[in-house]
């Protein structure tokens, strides 16, 4: 019974983690690269923008990062948070 409960808890944890939004204010490069349309260059640009300007105050502020426009923002909006 304990093994079953442990297994169910682990499955729930991993499923919940898979649907967790990525916080763009603290995510590292590898995590940012897991977003659709964000490769190494854009992930680095997000981190550099964040370092130069401070935390993002809105998701729309991502469009100030070179290479990220309205279309890409709409594509990743459901997967990110502040």
C-alpha positions as CSV (number, residue, x, y, z in Angstrom):
1,X,0.0,0.0,0.0
2,X,2.8,2.4,0.8
3,X,4.5,1.7,-2.5
4,X,1.2,2.4,-4.3
5,X,0.7,5.7,-2.5
6,X,4.3,6.7,-3.1
7,X,4.0,5.9,-6.8
8,X,0.8,7.8,-7.1
9,X,2.3,10.8,-5.4
10,X,5.4,10.7,-7.7
11,X,3.2,10.6,-10.8
12,X,1.1,13.5,-9.5
13,X,4.3,15.5,-8.8
14,X,5.8,15.0,-12.2
15,X,2.6,15.7,-14.0
16,X,2.0,18.9,-12.0
17,X,5.6,19.9,-12.7
18,X,5.2,19.4,-16.4
19,X,2.4,22.0,-16.5
20,X,4.1,24.5,-14.2
21,X,4.7,27.9,-15.8
22,X,8.2,29.1,-16.2
23,X,9.0,32.2,-14.2
24,X,10.9,34.5,-16.6
25,X,12.4,36.5,-13.8
26,X,14.3,33.6,-12.3
27,X,14.6,30.9,-15.0
28,X,18.1,29.9,-16.1
29,X,19.1,29.7,-19.8
30,X,18.4,26.0,-20.1
31,X,14.9,26.4,-18.7
32,X,14.2,29.3,-21.0
33,X,15.4,27.3,-24.0
34,X,12.7,24.7,-23.2
35,X,10.1,27.2,-24.3
36,X,8.9,26.9,-27.9
37,X,10.7,29.3,-30.2
38,X,13.3,30.2,-27.6
39,X,16.8,29.0,-28.5
40,X,20.2,29.8,-26.9
41,X,20.4,33.3,-28.4
42,X,17.0,34.4,-27.3
43,X,17.4,32.8,-23.8
44,X,20.6,34.7,-23.4
45,X,19.0,37.9,-24.6
46,X,16.2,37.5,-22.0
47,X,18.7,37.0,-19.2
48,X,20.8,39.9,-20.4
49,X,17.7,42.2,-20.6
50,X,16.7,41.0,-17.1
51,X,20.2,41.7,-15.7
52,X,20.3,45.2,-17.3
53,X,16.8,46.3,-16.6
54,X,15.7,44.4,-13.5
55,X,12.8,42.0,-13.2
56,X,10.1,41.9,-15.8
57,X,7.0,43.8,-14.6
58,X,4.7,42.4,-17.3
59,X,4.8,39.5,-19.8
60,X,4.5,42.1,-22.6
61,X,7.8,43.6,-21.6
62,X,9.4,40.5,-23.2
63,X,8.8,42.2,-26.6
64,X,11.6,44.6,-25.6
65,X,14.0,41.7,-25.9
66,X,15.7,41.5,-29.3
67,X,14.2,38.6,-31.3
68,X,10.9,38.4,-29.3
69,X,7.9,39.9,-31.0
70,X,4.2,39.8,-30.4
71,X,3.7,36.5,-32.3
72,X,6.3,34.7,-30.2
73,X,5.0,36.2,-27.0
74,X,1.5,34.9,-27.8
75,X,3.0,31.4,-28.5
76,X,4.7,31.2,-25.1
77,X,2.3,33.3,-23.0
78,X,0.5,30.3,-21.5
79,X,3.8,28.7,-20.4
80,X,5.4,31.7,-18.6
81,X,4.8,33.8,-15.6
82,X,6.4,36.6,-13.5
